[in-house]
């Protein structure tokens, strides 16, 4: 996760549509798989952020590491996601690579607006999915991304829903 000030904002991406990618088209945070040349998982997060949106996190403070998460559904690969939180000193325009359809800085105040967060349902691969999510102008943020973001936002105070 990458934050920036003035106004306090969070970087979101929309994954490109790709055949066979279970996360195609979803809103998410930059990230990806560890490679043997990565010194550690923080290095993976920095490398993936640079590759996906052109933001160089070298020298950027690591604010923290969130709890590991795994998908809740058995149809997804058995992966573990470890979220890292960075704060840029100022916003920089993201430059999406071909893996990313779009990228935006979303002001944090948007996430606390009435009606943004709550239960939602939609069809995914022919199945009706009922879950919690953020109904943003750019799309629905749900799944593991919602499970990463919600506890962090709760540290800032309650939502007015």
Residue pairs with C-beta under 8 A, 6 or more apart in sequence:
1 10
1 11
1 29
1 66
1 83
1 84
1 85
1 86
1 148
1 149
1 152
2 10
2 11
2 29
2 30
2 49
2 55
2 57
2 86
2 87
2 88
3 9
3 10
3 11
3 63
3 85
3 86
3 87
3 88
3 108
4 11
4 87
4 88
4 89
4 90
4 91
4 92
4 105
5 87
5 89
5 90
5 91
6 90
6 91
7 107
7 108
7 109
8 107
8 108
8 109
9 91
9 105
9 106
9 107
9 108
10 105
10 106
10 108
10 111
10 149
11 29
11 30
11 53
11 55
11 94
11 103
11 104
11 105
11 106
12 27
12 28
12 29
12 103
12 104
12 106
12 136
12 138
12 141
13 27
13 28
13 29
13 30
13 52
13 53
13 94
13 96
13 100
13 101
13 102
13 103
13 104
14 25
14 26
14 27
14 28
14 100
14 101
14 102
14 103
14 138
14 139
15 21
15 23
15 24
15 25
15 26
15 27
15 28
15 99
15 100
15 101
16 24
16 25
16 98
16 99
16 100
16 101
17 24
17 25
17 101
18 24
18 99
22 75
22 76
22 77
25 101
26 142
26 143
26 145
27 136
27 138
27 139
27 140
27 141
27 142
27 145
28 141
28 145
29 83
29 145
29 148
30 45
30 48
30 49
30 52
30 53
30 55
30 100
30 103
31 44
31 45
31 48
31 49
31 52
31 81
31 83
32 44
32 48
32 51
32 52
33 44
34 41
34 44
35 44
35 47
38 44
38 47
41 82
41 84
42 62
42 65
42 84
45 57
45 84
45 86
46 56
46 57
46 58
46 60
46 86
49 55
49 57
49 86
50 56
50 57
51 97
51 99
52 96
52 97
52 99
52 100
52 103
53 94
53 95
53 96
53 97
53 100
53 103
54 94
54 95
54 96
54 97
55 88
55 92
55 94
57 86
57 88
60 86
60 87
60 88
60 89
61 86
61 87
62 84
62 85
62 86
63 85
63 86
63 87
64 84
64 85
65 82
65 83
65 84
65 85
66 82
66 83
66 84
66 85
66 148
66 151
66 152
67 83
67 151
68 80
68 81
68 82
69 80
69 81
69 83
69 144
69 147
69 148
70 78
70 79
70 80
70 81
71 77
71 78
71 79
71 143
71 144
81 144
81 148
83 148
85 152
91 105
94 103
94 104
94 105
96 102
96 103
102 138
104 138
106 136
106 138
108 153
108 156
110 116
110 136
111 117
111 134
111 149
111 153
111 159
112 153
112 156
112 157
112 159
112 160
113 160
114 160
114 161
115 135
115 161
116 134
116 135
116 136
116 159
116 161
117 132
117 133
117 134
117 135
117 150
117 159
117 161
118 132
118 133
118 135
118 161
119 130
119 131
119 132
120 130
120 131
120 132
120 133
120 135
120 140
120 142
121 128
121 129
121 130
121 131
122 128
122 129
122 140
123 129
129 142
131 142
131 143
131 146
132 142
132 146
132 150
133 140
133 141
133 142
133 143
133 146
134 140
134 141
134 142
134 146
134 149
141 149
153 159
